[in-house]
């Protein structure tokens, strides 16, 4: 049985290397599409095979390494994304778009791993929506009874 350090340093096959490359670029985290691209001779079972590959620690590590390499090449950091989210939040606040403000705040939380809903932990985010404010009183609807 292999130890954890041996698994993480395990050599990937050419298909696995392609799978990692495609899932990080062309497929945009779509495992079954990445599997189709990496293994074109496979005619069915893309989803199951992709899910199986994604359970392996050495594949997860290879994906994380590849994404880190791409980020380093692009020079795009978490701080850059944080600034973009802050700009979006400020714009949404100026336009009184509370839904967009929540979206930007959620994005910032996810950047720093504070979004617990996605991780499956017992903590959950509870959104409280207040009552709708009525600006003018409700009008009575007048109707007539029709004999038919």
Order of alpha helices (4+ residues) and beta strands (2+ residues): alpha-alpha-alpha-alpha-alpha-alpha-alpha
